[in-house]
Amino acid sequence: MSNLLLSCAGRRVELMAILETALLETGQDGMVVAADAQPFAPAFISASARALVPRVSDPTFVDRMLDVCAKQDVRWVIPTIDTELPILSLARARFEAAGVDVMVSGPKTIAIAADKRATHAWFVENGFPTFCQVSVAQALADPDWIYPCFAKPACGSRSIGAKRILSRQMLMELPEPENMVVETLGHGVEVTVDCYISPRTGKCACVVPRQRLEVRDGEVSKGKTIDPPGMVDLVRRVAEALPDARGVICVQMFYDRTTEEMCLMEINPRFGGGYPLTEKAGATFAKWYLEDTLGLPSTIHENWTRGLVMLRYDSAVYIRG
């Protein structure tokens, strides 16, 4: 039996169902094991098999994950949150020695993505279009700095701590300014672009842009697949320029329809929260990843559905006791 472990499963019930379908469609008789430190996480409760593990910050996290993989016949590990990526990336060789594939990029790509200062510097060094970014101190020292602007933690996710800054006074009042970056405002619409980088070829095999129509708690609740001129080509070049990217990554940007200007913002080397829209559009990254790692004939294609809209709603899991 070849099982798949969904790490830090949290609320990813929809992703878990997608992974179950991928196992079935690649002829595997396994199931998805949901791992989490929280026993009341919705995906954990909904899973056919479960594993309680320490928090990512716990020094025994990797050892416990390896133990779960051995006991539950796990063949693949799919991470879901940013904080586990550097840990699993550095430990990937230990998992491989145990016969387990972790869908995670190499340490260089993880480091570029983990710190927004490093991400910005990498975009600039490689000639990709991006925002003007400075430290809080630099913005305060510049009499010509333009307001409003945007401030966010240099190392953060889900838009936690990010805010629109309307004046110099607001900038001065930011807590922990040394841990923040300040950027010029984006124009147009916000787009998250899903990319699949084949571990078999090392090439970016498919790119699917998703316009974020509505966002709740940092995650897209309404979205639409789009295909503006040049966007797929730009993001494919980004994906293939990353030093050791592997599997699924998503790139965030702003796109101005009037000028066709694209401004890159962030890189997340994992399944994005809105990935189910890409899956429903026909770009089945999860299935393709299993095919690539199993050595099966590939069904990769780029004939995904443009203009598909996703409208999310809340659902609930019920338990006794």
Secondary structure, DSSP 8 states (H G I E B T S, - for coil): --EEEETT-TT-HHHHHHHHHHHHHTT----EEEEES-TT-HHHHHSSEEEE---TTSTTHHHHHHHHHHHTTEEEEE--SGGGHHHHHHTHHHHHHTT-EE----HHHHHHHH-HHHHHHHHHHTT--B--EEEHHHHHH-TT--SSEEEEESS--TTTT-EEE-SHHHHHT-SSGGGEEEE----SEEEEEEEEE-TTT-SEEEEEEEEEEEEETTEEEEEEE---TTHHHHHHHHHHHSTT--EEEEEEEEEETTTTEEEEEEEE-S--TTHHHHHHTT--HHHHHHHHHHT----------TT-EEE----------
